[in-house]
């Protein structure tokens, strides 16, 4: 049986969001009620539903955000945080006032020969294991597309 291993969902910016901007640049709170696909939910639930919807189609998602600050505020923050020398130094940019603009998705198509290669190694008696850091729904969709797993494998997984 094939398995898919993932380290879980990547660190998401959702907990750092202060709100969501609509197409008219109106700010909506994360707990504000909205409708998505005919269902009532909060803005944060809507963002999560979009990520899952894309992930189940083997897309990787990117959250686009903005934060308003003056150039002086930015330069002061940069000076106060080691000139943004490391990723940790830049994390201060994500604290307070981060507004979600939207989510878009990218797909990295499988190589044309992947399904045949998977079939050949199986014939040779080799168990195929996929290890990834992708969102679990993305990992499952990609592994299905590559014929690494089937629905019956997912149902049998712990």
N, C-alpha and C positions, 0 to 999 in steps of 0.2 A: 504494500500500500504506500502511496506517496503522501508526503506531509508538507505543509507550508509552515515555516517558522518566521515569526515577525517579532521584533522587539516592542511592538505595540505602536499606538498612534504617536507620531512625532510630537515634540513639544508644540503646543498650539498657542497662538496669541489670544484666543478667545478670553481666557481669564484676565488678560491685561486690557481688554477693551473698555472704553468709557461709554461707547454708544455706536450707533449705526447711522450713516448718512444715506438718505434716499436720493433719488435722481434730481430732486429740486434742492439738494443740499440742506434739507431739514434734518435735525438731529432727533433720533429716536432712542429711548432708553432700551437697554438689553432685555428688561422684563416687560416691555411694552407689547401689548397684544397685536398680532398681525395675522394675516391669512397667507398660507403657502400651500399650493396644490389643493385648494379647497378645504384646508384644515386650519383651525385656529391654533396658534402657537405664539410663543414669544419670539423676539428678534433673535436671541441666542439659539433657540431651538430651530429657527429657520436656517440660520447659518450651519448648524450641525446637520440638518436634513440635506442641505445642498452638498456638503462635503460627502456624506454617505451616498447620495444619489450619483455623484460623479465617480466616487471610489468604486462603486459596484459595476461601473462601466470601464474599469481599468484606467481611470484618469487620475493623475496626481493633481492636487489642488493647491492653489496659492491664494492666500488672503491678502488683498490690497488694502492698506490702511494709510491714514494721514494723521499728522499731528501739527497743530498750528504753534509756531514759535517765531520770534524775531531772530534775525541773524546774530544779534548781541546775546540773546539767551542761548542759542546754539553754541556760539563760541565759548561762552562761560561754562556751559555744561561740558564741552569738550576739554577745556582747561582743567576742570574739576575732576575729570575722569581719565587721567593718564593719556590725554590726546587721542582717545579711542584706539589705543594700541592693540587691545584684544577684544574678542567677542564679548567678554564679561564687562569690559569698560563701556561698550555700546548699549548694554541692556538698559541703562538709564533713559535712553530715548523712548523706550516702550512703556515707561511708567507714567500714568496720568495723561488724560486727554487724547488717547489713541482712538481714532474713529475708523470703523470698518467702512470701506467704499464698495467692496464687492469681492467676489470669489471667481477666479477663472481656473480653467483646467487645461492640463497638458497631457498628451499621451505619447509615450515612447513606444512606437510600434515594435512588435516582436520581429526578430529576424525571420526571413522567409523559410529557413530550413529548420527552425526550432522544433516544430511538431515532429518532423521526420527524425531528427536527432533524438528526441525523447523516446520515440517508438523503437529506434535501434538500440539504445542502451537498455531499454526494458527487455528486449529480445535477448540481449546478452546477460540478463539476470541482474542488472544493476538497479538498485532502488534509487529513485530520483528524489532529492530533497531540495526544496527552495528555501533559502534563508534571505530575509529582507528586512529593512527598516521601514517599509511602507505601512500605511494604514492597513489594518487587517482586511478590510473590504477590498481595497486595491490589490493587495497580495492575492486574495482568493480569486478575484476576477482575472488577474494576469495569469495565475497558475491554471485556471480553467481554459483560458485562451491558448495556452501552450500545451494543453492536454497533460499537465502534470497531475492534476486531480480532477475528480468528477464529483457531482453532487452527492453521490453515495459516500464518498470519503469524508465530506464535510459533515454529513449527518452522523457518521461514526466517530468523529473526533471528540475528545474529552472537552 
